[in-house]
Amino acid sequence: MSDSSTSEVSTGVAESKAAPKASVFSRVFSRNGHGRAPEIETKPTGPPKSVWREYFESAVVTVIMALFGMTFVVQAVKVPTGSMQNTITIGDHLLVNKFIFAPGETLPFLPQREIRRGDIIVFKYPGNKYDPHGDDRPDNKPIVTNYVKRVIGLPGDHIRMEGRNVMVNGKPLLEHQLEAVDNNDKAPLDIKSTTARKPGEAYEVYYNPDFVEGDYPIFRKDHEGDGRELVIPPGKYFVMGDNRNNSEDSRYWGFVPRELVIGRAMFVYWSYDESAPSNGNPLFDFFLNTRWSRTGTMVK
């Protein structure tokens, strides 16, 4: 009895002990003293990749990422006209944020929002249904040519013009007005007089000192307005250029539909002075005529 119980207890104790750890030398020698057999190297399955194949795969991934970014995130545009001078000059190359105004419901954790008054937007030119002859130019094709303007009126706003003042919902829009002349159609405007910026004037607009209030077709009774004032329809925006005496905008051809808006102008990634004379060498022209001070500046 005692022997059997003793053996059962000792057996249980033996089974509860931890297994001995392998010696360091066991990694080098097997139990019989001979060296361990070398591990069989496993070769990757499939044909080996050549250098050209690796380069090709990297190029394909790069192109896909670039196309994705250009389609949904950013787009590069060049400014060929002076309608936004001096905020944006002729020869500026801009990066446009396409994601910020992405269609659909905005989510709080994504950098999306609705279009605001004062935003500088890039959009497809909607065309001038009141004077379609101007759309025959090859550089002014509707739904093809990109325009850059500032948002002045939002859906539902009442807009009218009183001299230099833009009246929005019965109140003058807060804009810092400066007098400037255009001495060269590709050079920045020459500022003639300045005034102190008042509170709330977030951006600058430019008027010719000899400004005379014009006749803007969009306000006519047979177009959109009642002869003096108009109401912006749902899903559309009223835009104007900062160079107010040299900008064909919503005052002439009407509203910008929401679906034609590409995005918001972010910053100047390169600016070339097209008014500067050529040096006869493209490389010299690049370094000497590039506006280095504008490179990297934000568009406001």
KOLDOGU-174487 format. One record per residue: x, y, z of N, C-alpha, C, O in turn. Coordinates in steps of 0.05 Angstrom, whole numbers, plus 5000, padded with zeros to 4 digits. Example, Ala and Ser with C-alpha at 12.3 -4.5 7.8 and 13.67 -1.06 7.14 Angstrom:
BEGIN
526448865156524649105156526449345156528549345169525749555142527349795143525850015157526850235161
//
This chain:
BEGIN
501749765000500050005000501750255000501350434984503750265019505350495021507050524996507550754987508050294986509750324962508250424938509250604923505850324935504250414911503550704914503650854894502750794938501951074941504351254938504151474927506651144948509151304945509751344916510551564908509551134900510151154872508251334858508951484839505651324866503751494853504351794859504051964841505151844884505752124891508252214877508252434866510252044877512752124863512352164834513552344821510551994822509952034794508652294789509252434769506752374806505352634803507252854805507053054790509152834824511153054828512853074803513553294794513652844793515352844769513952974746515253114730511352914743509953034720509553324723509153464702509553434747509053714751511553884746511354124744513953754745516453904742516554014713515553894694517954244711518254364684520354214669522154104680520054214643521954074625524554214626524554464626526754074625529454204627529854374602529054304580531254604607531754784584534054674567535854534577533954734542535954644524538554784529538555034534540754644528543354764532544154944509543054914487545955124515546855304493548255144472548155204448549754924481551254764462549454594445550254494424546854564453545054404437544354534411543454414392544854794410544354934385546554874364546154904340548854784375551154724357551354424352551854334330551054264374551453974372548853834378547153934394548353604366546053434372546853264396549053274405545053094405545452934429547652724425548952644444548052634400550152434396552852554391554752404384553152814395555752944393556353044365558353184362554852974345555353064318554153344314552353414329555153484295554053744288551253724278550453524266549753934283546953934274546853964244548454094231544953824233544653834204543754114195541954234208544954234175544154504166541154514158540154324145539854734164537054764157536854804127538454944114534854674116534354694087533254964080531155044091534555114063533655384055531155354037531255214017529055504045526655494029526755714008527055954015526555643983526655843962523855953956521855803958523656203950521056323944519856193919521256133900517256163921515856043898515556253876515456493882515256163852514756343829517456423817519556383828517256533793519656623779521056853793519657023805523656873792525157093805524457353791524057363766524457573807523857843796526457963785528557973798526358063760528658193749528658483758526658583769530858623754531058903761528959073746527759253757528659013721526759163704523859123714522259303713523258873723520558823733520058983759517859093762522059003776521759153801521359453795519659583807522959553776522559833767519759883756518560083761518859693740516259723727514059723748512159883746514159543768512159533788512159793805510059893812514559893811514660143826513460373810512160543821514060373784512960593767509860573766508560783766508760333764505860303763504560403789502560543788505760333812504660423837504860723839502960853849507060843830507361133831505261273813503961473821504761163789502761283771499961263783498461453781499361033795496660993807496261193830494161323832498361233847498161423869497861703858496361863869499361773837499162043826496362093814495262313817495361893799492661923788490561953809488662113807490861803831488961823853489062103865486962223871491462203870491762473881490662683863489362873873491162673837490262873818487162863815485963063808486062623819483162593815481562683839479462803837482562623863480962663887482162863907480762963925484762933905485963093926486863363916485863563925488763373897489863633888489863643858489763433844490063883847490363923819491964183814491664373829493764173794495364403787494064563765493264443745493864823768492764993747494565233743495965323761494565343718496065583712494065813707491965773695494866053717493066283714494066443690496266563690492466453668493266593644492266883641493267033624490366963658489167223655489467383681490167283702488867653679489267833701486867903717486768103730484767743715482267813729482467803759480767913773484467663770484767643799487267793809487967773832488467953792490768113801489868323822487568423819491468393842494168283847494068053867496167963876491767953873491667713891492967483878494567343891492367433853493667223837494667353812493067483798497167333805498367463782498467273758498367033761498667393734498967243710501667083712503767203718501566833706503966663708504066503733505966343737502266543752502166383776501266103770499366063754502565913781501765633780500765543807502265563827498265463809496965413834496465113839496164963820496465043864495464783873492664823884492264993901490864653874488064683882487264443900487764213893486064513922485064303941482364213931480364353933482263973919479763863908478063713930475663673926479463633951478063463971476263633989474263533999476963883994475564044014472664084006470964104024471964103980469264133972468163883959466363893942469163653967468163403956465163373959464163433980463863273938460863253940460063043961461662863969457663063970456662883991456663014018457463244022455762854038455562954065458362984077460062814075458863214090461463264102461563114129459663104144463963004135464462854159466263024178468063154168465763014204467263184222470163114224471763294231470962874219473762794221475362824195477662754194474062924174475362974149475563274143473763424151477663364129477863654123476063734100476963824079473463714104471463784084469664004096469264014120468664174079466764384088465264494064465964434041463264654069461764784048463265034038464965134051462565114014463765354002462865604018460465634025464765774025464166014040464566264024466066264004463266484032463766744020466666824025467666814047467966914004470766994005472666783996475066843991471766533993473566323982474366383953472666483938476866323946477666333919477466053907478865873916475766023888475165753878476065733848476265933834476665483841477165413813474865253803473965063816473865323779471465193769471465183738473065333726469865013727469465003698467665233689465565273700468565383669467065603659464265503650464165333632462065613661459465513654458465613627456465503616459765813615458765923589456966153593455766193615456766323572455066563573452666523555452866553531450466453567448066413552446766673542445066663524447666893553446567153545448167273521446967423506450667193518452267283496454167053488456567053495453066853474454666613469456966653449458566473445457066883435459166923415461866923428463866843415462067013453464667023466465766743473468066713479463966543472464866273478466066123454466765893456466266263431467466143408470466143408471766013392471666293426474566303428475666043437474465913454477965953426479065693434479965683463480165473475480565923475481565933502479265993522479866053545476865973513474566033530472265853526469965933522472765593526470765393520469165323545470465253565466565323544464965243567465464953575465864783558465564903600465864643613468664523607469264303614470364683594473164593589475164783602477064693615474765043598476665243609476265273639473965293649478465273654478365323683478465623689480065763677476765703707476665983716477465983746476965793761478566213754479266263782477966523791478566733779476066513810474666753819474166733850474666523862473266953861472566963889469566943893468067063879468766783912465866743918464866993932465867073953462767113921461567353932458867293944458167383966457267133929454567073938454066773940454966623923452566703961451866423966448966373958447466573955448066123956445266073949443366213968443566193992441366353956439366503972440066793977438366943986442566873972443367153977442067343956441567263934441467593965440567803948442967973941444368083959443568013915445968153906445068393889443368373872446468623894446168853876448769013877450368983896449169193858451569353856450869643861448969743849452369773878452070063882454870193880456270203900455470283856458170393851460270173855460069963842462170233872464270033877463369833898464769623902461269873912460369693933458669473923456869513906459169233933457469003927455668973951456568943974453068993946451068973967450068683969448968573950450468563993449568293998447468304020448068384043445068224013442868224032442468494045441968524069442768704029442268974038444569114051444269344058446868974055449169104068451569094050451868894035453269294051455769294034457669074043458169044067458668934024460568724030463268844039464169034027464368734061466868844072469168764055470068524056470268944039472568904022474469134024473569364026476969084025478969294026479469393997480869263982478369623990478469723963480969903959481570083975482469843938484869993930484570083902483269953885485870313895485870413868488470333855490670363866488270223831490570123816490070143786487770133777492270153771492070173742493669943730495469833742492869863706494069643692495969763670494969833649498569773676500469883657501369683637502269753615501169433643501969213626500068983631499668903654498968873609496868673613497968413625496368233632500568383628501668143641503168193667504168013680503368453674504868523698502768583720500468643714503568563745501768633767500768923765502069093752498568983777497369243777499169443792500469373812499169693783500669903796498870043816496970183809499370013842497670123863498070423864500270523865495870573862495970863862495270983889496371193897493470873903492670973929491770743947490570553938492370773973491670573992490170704015490470944021488570554029487170634053487670434075488470204070487270524099487670334122485470114121483170174115486369874126484469654127482669674151483569714173480069644146478169654168477569374179478069184165476569364203475969094214473968944197471969064188474468694192472768524176473468514147472368354132475268694137476168684109478368474106480668534110477468234098479368014098481067994073483167864073480268134052481868124027481668384012480068564019483368413991483568663977482368633949482668423936481068843939480068863912481069123900481769313914481269133873482569353860480669483839479369343823480669753840479069903821480770103807482670213819480070163782481370373767480570643779478270683786482470833782481671093793479471233777477971393789479271183751477271303735474771123732473471123711474270963752472070773751469370913746468771113758467870793728465170883722463370633724463970433712461270663739459470433743458370343716457370503701458570083711457769983685454969853686453669853706454269753663451769613660452269313659453569213641451369173680451968893682449568723673447468743685449968573652447668433640446068253659443668223656447468123678446067933695443768053711441967903719443868313716441868443732439368533716437468633728439468493690437168573674434668403679434868173687432368533674429868393679429568143661428367943669430668163636430367933618432467723622432567523608434167763643436167563649435567443676433867263677436967523697436567403723435267583744433867493762435767843741434868033762432268173755430868093736431768383770429368543765430068813755428469003757432468843744433469093735435469223755436869403748435469123780437269233800438369023818440769033826436868833826437668633845436968353835435168323820438568153844437967883837438167703862439467773882436967473860437067273882438467023871437766923849440466933885442066703876440466443880439566393903440066283859438466043862439965823879442365853883438465623888439765403903441865263886441465223862444065183899446065033885447865193867449365083850447765463868449365633851450665853867449865913889452765973855454466173869454966403850455166383826455266643863455966883849458866953854459666983877460466973833463367003836464267253821462967343802466467373831467567613818470667593820471767463838471967733802474867753803475667993820474268183823478067973833478968193850479868433834479768653844480568403808481068623790478468703778477768623756476968863792474168903786473569033759471369003748475469193749474969323723476069153699475869243676477068923705478068753684477468453690479268293691474968403694474168123701471368063690469368193698471267873672468667773663467767553682469067343683465767603697464967423718461967403720460567433700460867343744457967303746456367553739453967523734457567783739456168023731455468023702453568163693456867853686456467843657455267583647453467593630456167353658455167103647453566933667452566723659453267023691451466893709452766733732455066793740451366533741452166383765453966143759454066053736455266053779456965803777455465573791454965583815454665373776453365143788455264993806457664973801454264883828455964733847457464513834459764453842456264373815457664143804460064213786461564033779460364473779462564553763464964653780467064713769464664653806466764743824468864523827468164293834471364583821473464383823474664373851474964163863475164613862476364623889477164903897476465093884478664923918479465173929482465213924484065033929483165453913486065513908487565533935486665673953489765383937491265363962493665553962493765743978495665493945498065653946499465643918498765473901501365823915502865853890505365673893507065723910505565463876507865293877510065383858512365303860509365563838511365683820509965923807507665913800511566133803510566363789512666463770514966513777511766503745513566593723512566863713510266893706514367053712513767323703513667333673515767363660511267313662510967313633511367593621511567613596511367803637511868073627514768133624515468333611516567963635519368013634520467933607519467743595522568073596523668003570525167743572526167663593525367603549526767353548529767403545530567603533531367233557534267253555535467083533537867073529533666943518534566783495535366503503535966343486535466443529536166183538534066093558533566223578532665863552530465773570531365733599529865783617533865633602534865593630535165853644534465873668536366053631536666313643533966443648533566563669532066413630529466523633528166413658526766553673528466153663527266023686528266143712526666213729530866173714532066283739531666583742531166673764531766733720531667023723528867123723528367333735526966993710524267093708522266953727519967023729523266763742521566633763521166833786523166953795518766863794518167033818518666863843516766743853521066853852521766683875520366773900519766603917519767023903518467123927515567023929514467023951514366953907511566853907511366553910509266443916513566413906513566123908512966043937514266123956510865873940510065783966508165963981507465904004507366183969505566363983502666263982501866143962501266304004498466214005496666413990497166643989494466303979492566463965490266533984489066353996489866793989487766884008485867073994483967174007
//
